[in-house]
Amino acid sequence: MIFTVQIKVMPLKDLLDPQGKAVMGGLQNLGLKNVSDVRIGKHIDLQIEADNKEAAVATAEEAAKKLLANPVMEVFEITVS
């Protein structure tokens, strides 16, 4: 079976997010004063051929740990659709 797996990679909450801060400043300059925080991450879609959902998630987790996310600075979340 083919599974579509989404991996969301975000900076750790305790770390400064310079891209998010830059976007926040831009939004404030546009008059959008009700936005209180911006965090910018990555959204990655994978098409994984696997026998079952658990195997697809295991493959996605291995990809995220080894290549897609930096565990020192980022966390990731996996969903399957």
N, CA, C and O atoms as a Tinker XYZ file with bonds, in Angstrom:
   324  protein
     1  N      0.840000   -1.183000    0.000000    73     2
     2  CA     0.000000    0.000000    0.000000    64     1     3
     3  C      0.887000    1.248000    0.000000    63     2     4     5
     4  O      2.030000    1.229000    0.457000    81     3
     5  N      0.323000    2.317000   -0.523000    73     3     6
     6  CA     1.022000    3.610000   -0.504000    64     5     7
     7  C      0.345000    4.493000    0.542000    63     6     8     9
     8  O     -0.875000    4.659000    0.536000    81     7
     9  N      1.140000    5.046000    1.426000    73     7    10
    10  CA     0.643000    5.936000    2.473000    64     9    11
    11  C      1.196000    7.340000    2.239000    63    10    12    13
    12  O      2.360000    7.504000    1.875000    81    11
    13  N      0.361000    8.339000    2.450000    73    11    14
    14  CA     0.811000    9.728000    2.422000    64    13    15
    15  C      1.084000   10.132000    3.857000    63    14    16    17
    16  O      0.192000   10.115000    4.705000    81    15
    17  N      2.330000   10.496000    4.113000    73    15    18
    18  CA     2.756000   10.841000    5.460000    64    17    19
    19  C      3.198000   12.299000    5.473000    63    18    20    21
    20  O      3.976000   12.732000    4.622000    81    19
    21  N      2.697000   13.042000    6.440000    73    19    22
    22  CA     3.106000   14.439000    6.613000    64    21    23
    23  C      4.009000   14.524000    7.832000    63    22    24    25
    24  O      3.724000   13.948000    8.882000    81    23
    25  N      5.101000   15.255000    7.668000    73    23    26
    26  CA     6.011000   15.501000    8.781000    64    25    27
    27  C      6.079000   17.009000    8.978000    63    26    28    29
    28  O      6.443000   17.753000    8.068000    81    27
    29  N      5.726000   17.443000   10.175000    73    27    30
    30  CA     5.824000   18.865000   10.531000    64    29    31
    31  C      7.048000   19.025000   11.421000    63    30    32    33
    32  O      7.152000   18.392000   12.471000    81    31
    33  N      7.976000   19.882000   10.989000    73    31    34
    34  CA     9.208000   20.135000   11.733000    64    33    35
    35  C      9.164000   21.586000   12.211000    63    34    36    37
    36  O      9.003000   22.510000   11.414000    81    35
    37  N      9.310000   21.770000   13.518000    73    35    38
    38  CA     9.246000   23.112000   14.104000    64    37    39
    39  C     10.445000   23.332000   15.018000    63    38    40    41
    40  O     10.973000   22.388000   15.605000    81    39
    41  N     10.873000   24.601000   15.133000    73    39    42
    42  CA    11.954000   24.886000   16.079000    64    41    43
    43  C     11.479000   24.642000   17.513000    63    42    44    45
    44  O     10.301000   24.813000   17.825000    81    43
    45  N     12.401000   24.243000   18.369000    73    43    46
    46  CA    12.066000   24.060000   19.782000    64    45    47
    47  C     11.527000   25.372000   20.352000    63    46    48    49
    48  O     11.983000   26.453000   19.982000    81    47
    49  N     10.568000   25.265000   21.238000    73    47    50
    50  CA     9.929000   26.457000   21.801000    64    49    51
    51  C     10.897000   27.362000   22.545000    63    50    52    53
    52  O     10.705000   28.577000   22.584000    81    51
    53  N     11.935000   26.783000   23.136000    73    51    54
    54  CA    12.896000   27.567000   23.918000    64    53    55
    55  C     13.919000   28.307000   23.064000    63    54    56    57
    56  O     14.659000   29.149000   23.571000    81    55
    57  N     13.964000   27.994000   21.761000    73    55    58
    58  CA    14.957000   28.614000   20.890000    64    57    59
    59  C     14.380000   29.815000   20.152000    63    58    60    61
    60  O     13.192000   29.856000   19.834000    81    59
    61  N     15.236000   30.785000   19.889000    73    59    62
    62  CA    14.857000   31.938000   19.096000    64    61    63
    63  C     14.566000   31.482000   17.667000    63    62    64    65
    64  O     15.297000   30.658000   17.116000    81    63
    65  N     13.506000   32.011000   17.071000    73    63    66
    66  CA    13.149000   31.714000   15.688000    64    65    67
    67  C     13.307000   32.999000   14.879000    63    66    68    69
    68  O     12.363000   33.784000   14.796000    81    67
    69  N     14.488000   33.238000   14.273000    73    67    70
    70  CA    14.723000   34.501000   13.582000    64    69    71
    71  C     13.759000   34.743000   12.423000    63    70    72    73
    72  O     13.340000   35.878000   12.199000    81    71
    73  N     13.401000   33.689000   11.682000    73    71    74
    74  CA    12.427000   33.867000   10.601000    64    73    75
    75  C     11.077000   34.286000   11.160000    63    74    76    77
    76  O     10.423000   35.181000   10.625000    81    75
    77  N     10.672000   33.643000   12.227000    73    75    78
    78  CA     9.403000   33.989000   12.861000    64    77    79
    79  C      9.399000   35.422000   13.362000    63    78    80    81
    80  O      8.403000   36.132000   13.217000    81    79
    81  N     10.511000   35.850000   13.952000    73    79    82
    82  CA    10.608000   37.232000   14.446000    64    81    83
    83  C     10.539000   38.223000   13.292000    63    82    84    85
    84  O      9.905000   39.270000   13.422000    81    83
    85  N     11.181000   37.913000   12.157000    73    83    86
    86  CA    11.136000   38.802000   10.995000    64    85    87
    87  C      9.720000   38.908000   10.447000    63    86    88    89
    88  O      9.263000   40.001000   10.112000    81    87
    89  N      9.027000   37.786000   10.354000    73    87    90
    90  CA     7.645000   37.803000    9.872000    64    89    91
    91  C      6.756000   38.546000   10.857000    63    90    92    93
    92  O      5.866000   39.294000   10.453000    81    91
    93  N      6.995000   38.344000   12.138000    73    91    94
    94  CA     6.227000   39.051000   13.169000    64    93    95
    95  C      6.378000   40.558000   12.997000    63    94    96    97
    96  O      5.391000   41.291000   13.060000    81    95
    97  N      7.600000   41.023000   12.780000    73    95    98
    98  CA     7.821000   42.446000   12.559000    64    97    99
    99  C      7.107000   42.945000   11.321000    63    98   100   101
   100  O      6.539000   44.038000   11.329000    81    99
   101  N      7.127000   42.152000   10.248000    73    99   102
   102  CA     6.413000   42.533000    9.028000    64   101   103
   103  C      4.924000   42.630000    9.244000    63   102   104   105
   104  O      4.283000   43.558000    8.752000    81   103
   105  N      4.364000   41.684000    9.975000    73   103   106
   106  CA     2.925000   41.717000   10.256000    64   105   107
   107  C      2.562000   42.936000   11.097000    63   106   108   109
   108  O      1.542000   43.584000   10.863000    81   107
   109  N      3.407000   43.238000   12.075000    73   107   110
   110  CA     3.162000   44.429000   12.903000    64   109   111
   111  C      3.205000   45.687000   12.038000    63   110   112   113
   112  O      2.383000   46.587000   12.211000    81   111
   113  N      4.167000   45.756000   11.103000    73   111   114
   114  CA     4.272000   46.902000   10.203000    64   113   115
   115  C      3.061000   47.028000    9.288000    63   114   116   117
   116  O      2.724000   48.128000    8.851000    81   115
   117  N      2.412000   45.917000    8.998000    73   115   118
   118  CA     1.203000   45.935000    8.166000    64   117   119
   119  C     -0.047000   46.287000    8.969000    63   118   120   121
   120  O     -1.146000   46.361000    8.419000    81   119
   121  N      0.127000   46.499000   10.257000    73   119   122
   122  CA    -0.999000   46.870000   11.095000    64   121   123
   123  C     -1.737000   45.697000   11.711000    63   122   124   125
   124  O     -2.803000   45.875000   12.301000    81   123
   125  N     -1.183000   44.499000   11.581000    73   123   126
   126  CA    -1.831000   43.317000   12.166000    64   125   127
   127  C     -1.338000   43.149000   13.592000    63   126   128   129
   128  O     -0.544000   42.257000   13.887000    81   127
   129  N     -1.807000   43.998000   14.452000    73   127   130
   130  CA    -1.317000   44.070000   15.835000    64   129   131
   131  C     -1.833000   42.940000   16.721000    63   130   132   133
   132  O     -1.304000   42.728000   17.812000    81   131
   133  N     -2.864000   42.204000   16.269000    73   131   134
   134  CA    -3.436000   41.151000   17.104000    64   133   135
   135  C     -2.691000   39.817000   16.975000    63   134   136   137
   136  O     -3.064000   38.852000   17.643000    81   135
   137  N     -1.647000   39.732000   16.136000    73   135   138
   138  CA    -0.823000   38.527000   16.050000    64   137   139
   139  C      0.215000   38.601000   17.161000    63   138   140   141
   140  O      0.983000   39.561000   17.229000    81   139
   141  N      0.246000   37.601000   18.026000    73   139   142
   142  CA     1.124000   37.678000   19.194000    64   141   143
   143  C      2.419000   36.882000   19.052000    63   142   144   145
   144  O      3.371000   37.142000   19.788000    81   143
   145  N      2.485000   35.916000   18.127000    73   143   146
   146  CA     3.716000   35.150000   17.963000    64   145   147
   147  C      3.704000   34.466000   16.611000    63   146   148   149
   148  O      2.640000   34.112000   16.102000    81   147
   149  N      4.872000   34.277000   16.028000    73   147   150
   150  CA     5.021000   33.569000   14.755000    64   149   151
   151  C      6.182000   32.591000   14.903000    63   150   152   153
   152  O      7.268000   32.973000   15.340000    81   151
   153  N      5.956000   31.346000   14.543000    73   151   154
   154  CA     7.001000   30.333000   14.497000    64   153   155
   155  C      6.971000   29.753000   13.084000    63   154   156   157
   156  O      5.897000   29.432000   12.575000    81   155
   157  N      8.108000   29.616000   12.455000    73   155   158
   158  CA     8.175000   29.104000   11.089000    64   157   159
   159  C      8.912000   27.772000   11.101000    63   158   160   161
   160  O      9.983000   27.640000   11.693000    81   159
   161  N      8.314000   26.791000   10.434000    73   159   162
   162  CA     8.907000   25.461000   10.349000    64   161   163
   163  C      8.828000   24.927000    8.935000    63   162   164   165
   164  O      8.755000   25.685000    7.968000    81   163
   165  N      8.844000   23.608000    8.831000    73   163   166
   166  CA     8.800000   22.935000    7.534000    64   165   167
   167  C      7.650000   21.926000    7.536000    63   166   168   169
   168  O      7.351000   21.291000    8.548000    81   167
   169  N      7.019000   21.803000    6.369000    73   167   170
   170  CA     5.996000   20.775000    6.168000    64   169   171
   171  C      6.491000   19.885000    5.037000    63   170   172   173
   172  O      6.744000   20.367000    3.933000    81   171
   173  N      6.629000   18.592000    5.302000    73   171   174
   174  CA     7.173000   17.649000    4.331000    64   173   175
   175  C      6.157000   16.537000    4.112000    63   174   176   177
   176  O      5.690000   15.912000    5.065000    81   175
   177  N      5.818000   16.295000    2.848000    73   175   178
   178  CA     4.933000   15.185000    2.489000    64   177   179
   179  C      5.767000   14.064000    1.882000    63   178   180   181
   180  O      6.591000   14.303000    0.998000    81   179
   181  N      5.551000   12.844000    2.357000    73   179   182
   182  CA     6.226000   11.672000    1.804000    64   181   183
   183  C      5.181000   10.675000    1.322000    63   182   184   185
   184  O      4.158000   10.475000    1.976000    81   183
   185  N      5.438000   10.056000    0.188000    73   183   186
   186  CA     4.644000    8.924000   -0.270000    64   185   187
   187  C      5.477000    7.685000    0.070000    63   186   188   189
   188  O      6.566000    7.488000   -0.469000    81   187
   189  N      4.953000    6.864000    0.961000    73   187   190
   190  CA     5.714000    5.704000    1.449000    64   189   191
   191  C      4.961000    4.427000    1.120000    63   190   192   193
   192  O      3.782000    4.280000    1.439000    81   191
   193  N      5.663000    3.509000    0.477000    73   191   194
   194  CA     5.093000    2.195000    0.214000    64   193   195
   195  C      5.447000    1.293000    1.385000    63   194   196   197
   196  O      6.621000    1.082000    1.690000    81   195
   197  N      4.416000    0.764000    2.040000    73   195   198
   198  CA     4.623000   -0.081000    3.219000    64   197   199
   199  C      3.472000   -1.063000    3.349000    63   198   200   201
   200  O      2.411000   -0.873000    2.755000    81   199
   201  N      3.688000   -2.115000    4.132000    73   199   202
   202  CA     2.661000   -3.138000    4.335000    64   201   203
   203  C      1.499000   -2.628000    5.183000    63   202   204   205
   204  O      0.359000   -3.060000    5.006000    81   203
   205  N      1.794000   -1.696000    6.118000    73   203   206
   206  CA     0.750000   -1.183000    6.999000    64   205   207
   207  C      1.128000    0.222000    7.467000    63   206   208   209
   208  O      2.226000    0.709000    7.200000    81   207
   209  N      0.200000    0.853000    8.164000    73   207   210
   210  CA     0.393000    2.228000    8.625000    64   209   211
   211  C      1.576000    2.333000    9.585000    63   210   212   213
   212  O      2.346000    3.291000    9.514000    81   211
   213  N      1.724000    1.369000   10.469000    73   211   214
   214  CA     2.799000    1.399000   11.453000    64   213   215
   215  C      4.172000    1.368000   10.775000    63   214   216   217
   216  O      5.099000    2.051000   11.212000    81   215
   217  N      4.298000    0.583000    9.717000    73   215   218
   218  CA     5.569000    0.513000    8.986000    64   217   219
   219  C      5.846000    1.834000    8.268000    63   218   220   221
   220  O      6.993000    2.275000    8.196000    81   219
   221  N      4.798000    2.460000    7.741000    73   219   222
   222  CA     4.960000    3.758000    7.080000    64   221   223
   223  C      5.409000    4.816000    8.081000    63   222   224   225
   224  O      6.282000    5.632000    7.784000    81   223
   225  N      4.809000    4.798000    9.265000    73   223   226
   226  CA     5.198000    5.753000   10.311000    64   225   227
   227  C      6.641000    5.495000   10.749000    63   226   228   229
   228  O      7.393000    6.442000   10.979000    81   227
   229  N      7.027000    4.251000   10.863000    73   227   230
   230  CA     8.397000    3.921000   11.260000    64   229   231
   231  C      9.404000    4.440000   10.228000    63   230   232   233
   232  O     10.460000    4.956000   10.595000    81   231
   233  N      9.080000    4.305000    8.949000    73   231   234
   234  CA     9.953000    4.824000    7.893000    64   233   235
   235  C     10.045000    6.342000    7.970000    63   234   236   237
   236  O     11.131000    6.910000    7.856000    81   235
   237  N      8.902000    6.997000    8.163000    73   235   238
   238  CA     8.885000    8.460000    8.264000    64   237   239
   239  C      9.667000    8.934000    9.485000    63   238   240   241
   240  O     10.380000    9.935000    9.421000    81   239
   241  N      9.534000    8.217000   10.590000    73   239   242
   242  CA    10.262000    8.593000   11.811000    64   241   243
   243  C     11.774000    8.455000   11.609000    63   242   244   245
   244  O     12.548000    9.297000   12.064000    81   243
   245  N     12.175000    7.404000   10.936000    73   243   246
   246  CA    13.599000    7.215000   10.653000    64   245   247
   247  C     14.112000    8.348000    9.751000    63   246   248   249
   248  O     15.197000    8.882000    9.982000    81   247
   249  N     13.331000    8.713000    8.724000    73   247   250
   250  CA    13.728000    9.804000    7.832000    64   249   251
   251  C     13.841000   11.122000    8.590000    63   250   252   253
   252  O     14.778000   11.892000    8.376000    81   251
   253  N     12.885000   11.376000    9.474000    73   251   254
   254  CA    12.900000   12.620000   10.242000    64   253   255
   255  C     14.096000   12.668000   11.189000    63   254   256   257
   256  O     14.759000   13.700000   11.300000    81   255
   257  N     14.371000   11.578000   11.861000    73   255   258
   258  CA    15.477000   11.536000   12.825000    64   257   259
   259  C     16.841000   11.630000   12.149000    63   258   260   261
   260  O     17.754000   12.267000   12.674000    81   259
   261  N     16.980000   10.992000   10.978000    73   259   262
   262  CA    18.282000   10.921000   10.325000    64   261   263
   263  C     18.562000   12.079000    9.379000    63   262   264   265
   264  O     19.725000   12.387000    9.118000    81   263
   265  N     17.506000   12.740000    8.848000    73   263   266
   266  CA    17.747000   13.736000    7.812000    64   265   267
   267  C     16.894000   14.991000    7.908000    63   266   268   269
   268  O     17.406000   16.097000    7.735000    81   267
   269  N     15.619000   14.841000    8.178000    73   267   270
   270  CA    14.684000   15.964000    8.007000    64   269   271
   271  C     14.635000   16.938000    9.174000    63   270   272   273
   272  O     14.287000   18.103000    8.980000    81   271
   273  N     14.972000   16.499000   10.372000    73   271   274
   274  CA    14.909000   17.365000   11.557000    64   273   275
   275  C     16.234000   17.305000   12.312000    63   274   276   277
   276  O     16.871000   16.256000   12.398000    81   275
   277  N     16.627000   18.436000   12.850000    73   275   278
   278  CA    17.821000   18.510000   13.691000    64   277   279
   279  C     17.355000   18.409000   15.150000    63   278   280   281
   280  O     16.755000   19.354000   15.663000    81   279
   281  N     17.615000   17.292000   15.821000    73   279   282
   282  CA    17.074000   17.097000   17.178000    64   281   283
   283  C     17.592000   18.096000   18.207000    63   282   284   285
   284  O     16.985000   18.255000   19.266000    81   283
   285  N     18.682000   18.759000   17.921000    73   283   286
   286  CA    19.220000   19.757000   18.840000    64   285   287
   287  C     18.368000   21.024000   18.813000    63   286   288   289
   288  O     18.248000   21.721000   19.821000    81   287
   289  N     17.778000   21.317000   17.654000    73   287   290
   290  CA    17.055000   22.576000   17.484000    64   289   291
   291  C     15.585000   22.426000   17.109000    63   290   292   293
   292  O     14.837000   23.402000   17.164000    81   291
   293  N     15.157000   21.224000   16.731000    73   291   294
   294  CA    13.808000   21.054000   16.182000    64   293   295
   295  C     13.097000   19.835000   16.763000    63   294   296   297
   296  O     13.728000   18.892000   17.242000    81   295
   297  N     11.789000   19.880000   16.707000    73   295   298
   298  CA    10.940000   18.729000   17.025000    64   297   299
   299  C     10.132000   18.410000   15.778000    63   298   300   301
   300  O      9.939000   19.271000   14.919000    81   299
   301  N      9.657000   17.163000   15.677000    73   299   302
   302  CA     8.838000   16.813000   14.533000    64   301   303
   303  C      7.588000   16.059000   14.986000    63   302   304   305
   304  O      7.537000   15.458000   16.059000    81   303
   305  N      6.591000   16.122000   14.114000    73   303   306
   306  CA     5.310000   15.451000   14.365000    64   305   307
   307  C      4.907000   14.758000   13.070000    63   306   308   309
   308  O      4.996000   15.345000   11.992000    81   307
   309  N      4.470000   13.521000   13.175000    73   307   310
   310  CA     4.116000   12.733000   11.995000    64   309   311
   311  C      2.622000   12.442000   12.003000    63   310   312   313
   312  O      2.062000   12.053000   13.028000    81   311
   313  N      1.978000   12.634000   10.850000    73   311   314
   314  CA     0.587000   12.228000   10.657000    64   313   315
   315  C      0.474000   11.465000    9.344000    63   314   316   317
   316  O      1.235000   11.703000    8.406000    81   315
   317  N     -0.473000   10.556000    9.290000    73   315   318
   318  CA    -0.696000    9.750000    8.096000    64   317   319
   319  C     -2.122000    9.979000    7.631000    63   318   320   321
   320  O     -3.066000    9.965000    8.421000    81   319
   321  N     -2.257000   10.192000    6.311000    73   319   322
   322  CA    -3.614000   10.344000    5.765000    64   321   323
   323  C     -3.872000    9.319000    4.693000    63   322   324
   324  O     -4.959000    9.289000    4.116000    81   323
